[in-house]
Amino acid sequence: MRLQPIYDIAEICALKGIEQAVLCPGSRCAPLISAFTNHPKVKTHTFSDERSAAFIANGMALATNNPVALVCTSGSAAYNFAPAVAEAYYQQIPVVVLTADRPKEWIDQLDGQTIQQQNIFGNHVKKYFELPQDYEHADALWFINRTINEAINLANQIPKGPVHINVPLREPLYPSQGENIKFSDSVRIIDQPTEEKLLSEETLDTLKTSLSTFNKVLIVGGQHTLDTELATLLDKFSKQHHIPVVADVISNLHLLSNGVSHTDSMLGQSKADVQKALQPELLITFGKSILSKNLKLFLRKYKPTAHWHIQHAGVVADTYQSLTTHLGVSPKVFFQQLTEVVSKTGFEGQKRENYFRLWEAEEHRTVRATQSFFSPPQLNEFSLVYEILKSLPSSCHLHLANSMSVRYANFIGLSEEHKNVEVFCNRGTSGIDGSSSTAVGHALLSKKPTFLITGDMAFFYDRNAFWHNYKLPNLRIIVLNNHGGAIFSMIDGPNQLPEASEYFITQQKLSARGLAQEYEIVYLKLDNLRKMKNLFKDFFDFDGRTKILEIETKADDAKIVFDNFKKQIRKNYDA
C-alpha cells in the first residue's frame, strides 16, 4: 500500500510504549487517523477544538508520565496547538505532535488549509522533524522509521518535552474500497535506555566539605510531581542537618513533616529585619518554577553566597540571579548521596539549628494567623477554597487554574494529612488557557477523584474542554465566579488605573449553570453557608456524574477579603 509507511507510524508508537492518541478531525490527516484508530494497542480520543485537544493531551501525559500522540490536519489547526505545546515545553511534558501538511509545491499557492508549517512552534519544542512526502525510494522508508524513533526517544529523554513531526501527505488520502489497514511485521525499533547519573567521588567530597562551611542553608523546591521516595529522603536530610525546606503548593512537598509552605504570606508581610535574618548563605534548589513572587523577590534581594541547583539535564535557569553550581543528577540521587555527610555539632551545629528554628517559628506564626482568619467559615471564594481543601478525599488529584485559584491554594497550603493528594497546575507558561482541558485529560485516564479549582475567566475561556462525548464520573469542578479577573484589582499597578474595570478586570455576567446544562453536568451553587454541609455532601459523592460547584461573588468583595487576610498576617509583625 502506498501509505504503508504512514500507517506504520502508529506501530512504532505502540512498540515504543505510546498507548494514547488524541486525534482532531480533518481530511489531510486522514491517513494518520486511520493508522491510530486501527491499531489495537493504542487508545484513541477525538476532540474538535485543537487548542483544547492539545491541553487534554498534556493532561493525559501527566496522568501516565508517558508520551501521548497528538494529531491534527493542515493549516491553522496546528497553530491552535501552540499554547499547549509551549506549556508542555516549560513543564517538561512528553507529547509527540504530528501535523498533517500539504505537499511542499503547494505552499503559498493559495491552496486551501495551506500555511508554512515548518518550525511552527519555534523554540517551544525539543526538536522539529519533517517526513518526506514521497515514499518510492527505500531510503525514504528508512528515514521515516528513523525519524519517528528519534522523535519519541527525544520526547522521553530527560528533561522530557514535546517534539513536532510535520507530515506532508499527497492525495488520495483514504484507503481504497475494501482495503484493510495493516501494520508491517518487521518495524524497526531504536531503543534509548535512560541511566541514572551519580555524583562522582571527587564532586561528592567537594560538596561535603563545602556544605560543612555554611551555617545558614536553605532548600527550595520548585514545581514537581508527587514523589514519596524523594520526600522521605528530603525529610531525613532536613532533620539530620537542620536545614529548612521551602515549598509552594505546586512542589508537592506537603508530605514533609516540617516543611515551610507559607512563604508567600510570610515574606509578603514581614519586615526587613526578619527577612535579613532569614537570608541564606547556601541555597539548594531543585524542580521547575516556583509560584511565590514574594519568595523570588526575597531571594533576589537577600542573595546567598552560593547557590546549588540540582537538575539531571537541560538548560538551567538562574531564577534568583545567584547560581554558582549546577549538579547534573536527580534530586533523589543528590539527597541520597549527601545523607552520608556528618552533621555539624557543638557551637557550629547550634548556629545551623538556630537558623532552622527561625524559619520554623515564622512558618508556625503564619499558619496560626491563617487558620484564625478562616474560622469560622465565611461566604466568600477564599474561605470556600479553604473549606474545599480541608474536605478533599485522602487520595486524589488536584488541578489549580492560574491567577487567584492557585494563589489561594498556596496561601492556605496543604499538610501531611494530604500526603496522597497530588497537585497540578499549568505553571509552565502560567496562562489561564487550558486549565480545564488539562484536568479533563487527566481525569479521562485516572481512576482517582480529580478536582479542578478555577476562576470564572479561566473556566469560560476553556469551555470547549467539555465539548466531547466522554464520561468524566471522577471529575469535580469548583468555579470561583467573581464576574471578572479579580486578580487585577488585587495587585499593584492595574488596580490604580481608571481603565482597570473595563480593560483588566474584564467584567462578565456569565454563570456556570448554562454550561452545566449544555453539557449535562450536575450543577450546584453555594449562596448560603447553611447549605454548605449538604452541598459538600452531594459534591463529594462520587455517584458516576461530573459535577460543578459554583460560588458567585463580586470582584470588589474578593479584594476586600484578600486585603483583610494580608492585614491579619501583618498583625503578627506589627505587635
N, C-alpha and C positions, 0 to 999 in steps of 0.2 A: 504494500500500500504506500502511496506517495507520502502520506502524513505519518507513517510509522515512527520516524524519529521524534515527532512531536508527542505522539501517544506514549512513547517510552519515557518521556519526562516524568509522567505520573509513576511509572515503575521505579525509576531511580529515586524519586522522592520517598516512595513507600519502603524501598530497601534500605534507605538511609534514615528511617525512623520517623518520617513525617506522616502523621496519622490524621491530620485535619487540614481541610482546604476550604477557604472562603471564596466563593465564586460570585461575581457580579454579572448579570445578564448582558449579552451583547452578541453581535454577529461575528465580528472579526476574531473574537476569542473562542468561537465555537469548537475548534479542534482541541483546545486546552480544556474546555468544559467537558467535552466528550471523554477525554482521557481520564480526568479525575473522577467523573461520575460513574464511569465503568470499571474503575479499579476497586477490587473487593476489600482492600486493606486501607483505603482512605475514606474517611467520613467527610462528606461534603455538606456545605451550608450555603444558602443563597440569600443575598441581600441586594436590594436595588439601588440604595444610596451608597455610592463608593466611599464617601467620606466616613459615614457611619460604619460601613463594612470593614474598613481598614482598622478602625479602633476596636471593632469586635475581634478582629484577628489578633490585635495586641492583647486583648483580654484572654483569648484562648491560649496564647503563648505564655502568658503569665500563669495561667492555671496549670499548664503542663510542664513549663520550663523547657519546652521543645519547639523547634521551628514550626511555623504554620505557613502553608502556601496561600498566597493572595493573588487572585486573578481578575483582570478587567479587560475590556475591549479597548480599541484605539481611540485617540483624540483626547478630549478634555477629561475623560474618565480617569486617566492616570493622574492628572493634576489634583483631582479630588482626594487621592490617597495621601497627598503631601503632608498635611498636618499630622496624621498618624505616623507616617514614616519618620518625620522629624522627632516625634515623641519616642518612637522605638529606638531611634539612634541614640538619643541622650539618656534614655532609660535602659539601654542595652537589652532590648527585646529582640529575639531572633525571628524575623519574618522574611520569607522568600517571596518577593514581589515579582509577578510575571505579568507584563503588559503586552497585549497583542498590538501589532503595528501593521501599517500598510507597507508594501514593498518600497524600497528607497527611491525608485524613479518617480513615485507619485507624491513624494513630499514637496510641499509648496506649489502644487499644480492644481489647487482649488478642488481637490477631490474630497468627498465627504469624510468627516471624522478623521482628518489627517492633520497632524501637527508635528513639530520637531520634538520627538520623544527621547532623543539621545541625552543621557545625563540629566533627565528632567528633575531629579531630586537633588542634583548638585552634590554638595559635600555631606548630605544627610543620609547617605548610605555608605556602608563599608566599602562597596565597590560596585561599579556599573559593568554589566555584561551585555553583549548583543549576539544573538544567534544568527547564523546565515539564513538567507531566505530561499535558497535552493539547495537541494539535497542529493543531486545526482552523483557527485563525487564522494568516494569513500572517506576522504579527509573531512568533508563537511559533517558526516555522521560521527566520526571520531571527535570532532571539535564540539559538537552539541553535547555529547556524552561527557567529555572532559569539563566543559563549562558548567553544566548543571552540578556535577560532583564538586567542583571547586567552589561554586557559589554556596552550596549547602554547608560545606566544611567551614567556609569563612563565616557564615551566619552563626555557627556553633562555636567558633573559636573565641576564647576569652580575650577582650570583652565582647560578648555576644552583640548582635545587632542586625539591622535589616540589610539585605542585598537586593539589587534590582537587575532583573533579566528581561531585556526587551526582545520580543519575538515577532519579527516580520513574517507575515503569512500571505501567501498567494491564494486566490480562488482557483478551484472550488474549495470551500471551507467545510463542507459537510460530507460524510461518507456516502457512497453510492447506495442505492436501494438494495437492501439485502446484505450489505457489507457489515460484518461484525468487527467491532473494535477489539483487538487482541494486543498482548504485550510480548515483546521478544523474550525468548527463553534465556538468552546469554547476555543480559545487560551488565556491563562492567561497572563495578563499584570501587571508588577510590576512598579508602579509609584514612582517617587522620586522628589517631588516638591523642587525647589530651593528658598530659602528665603534670602532677602537682610538683611545683618547684619548692625547694627548701633554701633557707639561708645557709650560706657556706659557713664553715667553722670560723674562718677569718672574720667575716662580716658579723657573725654572732658574737664573737669575742669583743669586737669593737663596740657593738650596741650595748652589750652588758656593762662594759666599762663606762660608756657614755651615760647610760641610764643611772648608774650609781652616783653620778656627779650632780644630778638635779634633785632639788627638794620639792619643787612645785611642778608636778607633772599632771597634765590633763588629757583625757581621751575624749574625742568627739566622733560619734558615729553618724554617718550620713544615711541616705535612703538605702534600705537593704531588705532582703527577703527575711521572713521569719526563720531563724536557724537556731534550734535548741542547743546544738553542739557548740556553736560559736558563743552563744550567751553563757553557757556553762563555763567555758574557758575564760571568757572575759570577766565573769563574776569572780572566778578564782584569782585571776591576775589582779583585779582591782582590790580585793580584800588582802591579798598577800603583800602588795606593795603600797597600800593606802593611796590609790590613785582614783580620783573621781571620774565617772563616765557620764558624759553629757549626751543626751539623745533626744531628738524630736520624735513625735508620734510616728512619722514615716520610717524611722530607723528599725522599727520592730524589736527594740531592745527593752520593752517593758517587762521582759522576763527577768531582768536583773533585780536582785534583792535590794539594792540601794542606788539605783540609777538616778541621775539628775535630769528630770524631764520637763521642768517648768522654767527654763531659762528665758523664754520669750517674755513672760510676766516679770520674772526677777530682774533681768538686765534692763528691761524697759522702764522700770520704776525705781531701781536702786540708785544711790548717789555715787559720786565719783570715788570717794574713799573706799566704799565697799568693792567697787569694780577694780580698783587698783590692787586691793588685797587679793582679789581672785585671779589676777594676771598670772598665767603660767610661765614657767621657764622653758619647759619642753611640752610641745603639743604633738599628740599622736592622733592621726585621723585615718579613717577608712570609710568605705561606702561612697555613694554618689552625693547628690545635692543635700543641703540642709534647708529646712523650712524657715527657721527663725531668723528674721532680719536683724533683730537685736543681738543675737549671738554673733552674726557675721560682723556687725559694726563693732562689737566689743573686742573680738579677736583681731580686727584690723587696727583698732586704736591701741589696745594693750598687747602688742605683739610679743610672742615668745622669742627666746634666744635661738631655739632650734625647733624645727617642725618636720616630723617624720610622717610621710603619707604611705599607707600600705595599700598597694594595688597590684594585682597579679600581672597585668599588662595594659597597654594602651597609653594614650596621651594623658598626662597628669595635670589637673587644674591647680592653679595657685590661688585658691579662693580667698585666702586670708593674707596674701602678699607677704608670706613668711617662709615659704617652702625651702627646706635645706637638704632633705634626703628623700628619695623615692625608693621604697623597699618592694621589689618585684615578686612578692609572694601573696598568698591569700591571707586574710585576717586570721583564719583559724590556724594556719601554719605559724604565723608570727607569734600569736599569744601562746600557742603550744610550746614553741621553742624558747620563748622568753620566760616561761614559768620557772625555768631552771635557774634564773638569776637569784642570787642570795638577797634577801630583804635587808634593808638598812636597819641598823639597830642604834641604841644609845641616843645621844642628842640629835644626830642627823636623822635618825629614824623618827624622832619626835617631831621634827620640822615637817617631814613628809606627812605624818599623821595629822598635824595641825591644819595643814592646807586642805587635806581630805575632809576634816571635820568642818571647816569653814564652808565648803560647798554643800556639805550635808545639812548644816544648820540653815543656810539660805533656802535650800530646797524645802525643808520641813516648814519653815516660816511661810513660804509661798503656798504650799499645799494647804496649810491650816486656813489661810486667808481665802483661798479658792473655795474650799468646802463650806466655809462660813457664808460666802456670798450666795451660794446656791441652796441654802437652807433657810426657809422652806422653799419648795418649787414655786416658780413664777410662770406666768403665761407670756413667755417671750421665746424667741428662737434659740438664744444662747442657753437658757435654762432647759429647753427641750432637748438640745444636744446632750447636755449633762445627764438628763434622765435616760435618754436612749442608750448612751454608753454604759451607764450603770446596769441597764437591763439586757445587754447583749447576751446571747447564749454563750456557754463556756467555750465552744469551739465554732468559729465562723470566720467568714471573710468580710472585711470592712473596707469599702471603697469610699473615698472622700473626694468630692469635687473641689476645684480650686476656688480662689477668693476666700470668703469668710468661712465656708464649711470646714475646710481643712484647718484653718486657723483656730476656729472654735475648739475643734477636737484637740489641737495642740495645746491650747491654753488649759484645757481640762485635764488631758493626759489619760493614759491607761496605766494599769498596775499589774503586779504579779498575778492577781486573780484573773486577768485577761490573757494568760500565757498562751492560750490556744486561739487567740484572736489575731489574725494576720491583716495588716493594714496596707492598702494600695492607694496610690494617688498619681495622677499624671504630672509629676514634677519634673519630667524631662524638659518640657518647654513651659510648663506651668500655665497652660491655656485652659479656658473653660470648655473648649470644644472637645467632645469625645468622652466626657466623664461617664455618661450613661451608657454609651456603646461599649466602653471598656468593661464596665460592670456586667453588661448583658453577655458579652463574650465569655467572661469568666464564669458566670452563672450557668451558661449552656453546658460547660464541661465539668463543673464541680457539683458534687452531691451535698456539699456543706451549705448551710444557710449563708446567703450573700446579701449584705446590706449596703445601700448607697445613701450617703447623706449629701444632698446637693442643694444649691441655691436655685432660685427661680430662673436667673439668666442662663446658667449652665444647663438647667433642665429643659427649658423651652428651645434653647439653641440646638440641642441634640435630640429633638423629639423623634427623629427617624430611627433612633435606636430601637424603637418598639414597632417599627414598620416591617413586620415579617410574620411568619406563620409558626414560630416555635414557642412551645410552652416553657414558662420560667417559674415553676412552682416554688423554687427556693429563693426567689428574689424579693427583697423588701426595699422600698424607696421612701426616704424621708425628704420632703421638699420644704425648704425654708423660703417661703414666698413673702418677701417684703416689698414686692412690686417695683423692683429696681436693683441696680448694682450698688447695694448699701455700702460696700467697702469704700467707694469713692467719697462717701460722706464721713468716713471714719479716719481716713489717712490725711495727713497734712499735704496741702497743695491743691488738689481738686476741690476740696470742701470749702475753699476760700474764694473760689471763682464764681462770678454771678451766673455763668452759663452751666454750672455743675448740675443743676436739677435736670436740664434737658439733654445735655450732651455727654455727661459722665454717668450719672445715676440711671439714665435711660428708663424712665418710668413706663410701666406697662400694667395692664389691667387683667391679665390672664389668670385663670385658675387651673390647677391640675385636674380638676373634676372633668373638664371637657376631654382632655387627652385620655383619662382613665376610661371614660365612656366609649370613646372612639376605638380603643384597643382592648376593651373588655377586661379591664384591670379593676380589682376591688379598690374603692376609694373611701378613705377615712379622713375626717377633718377634726383637728383638735382646736376647739374655740372656747373651751371651758375646762378649768382644772378639775372640776368634779367628774368630767368624762374620762380623765387620763387613765385611771386604773383599768376601766373596761375597754377603752380603746387600745391600750397596750396589750391587754389580754388577747384581743382579736388580732391585732397587728402581728404579734409574736407567735400566733398559732399557725403552724405550717400545715395547712389543710389542702394543699395542691393548687393554690391560686396565687398569682402575683398580686402584691398589694402596695398601694401608695398611701402614705400618711402625710397630710399637708398641714402646716401651721401658717396662717396668714397674719402678717403684722405690717407695720409701716417702717420705711427706711429710717425715718426720724426717731422712731421708738427704739429701733435696733441700735442706733448710735448712742442714745441716752443710756441704754443698758450697758453697752460696752464701755462707755466713759465711766460709769459708776463702778464697773469691775476694776478698771485701772486705778480709780481712786481708792478702792478697797485694798489693793496690793500696796499702793503708795503709803497708806497709813502706817504700815509696818516700819517704814523708813523715816517717817516724819515724827514718830513718837519720841 
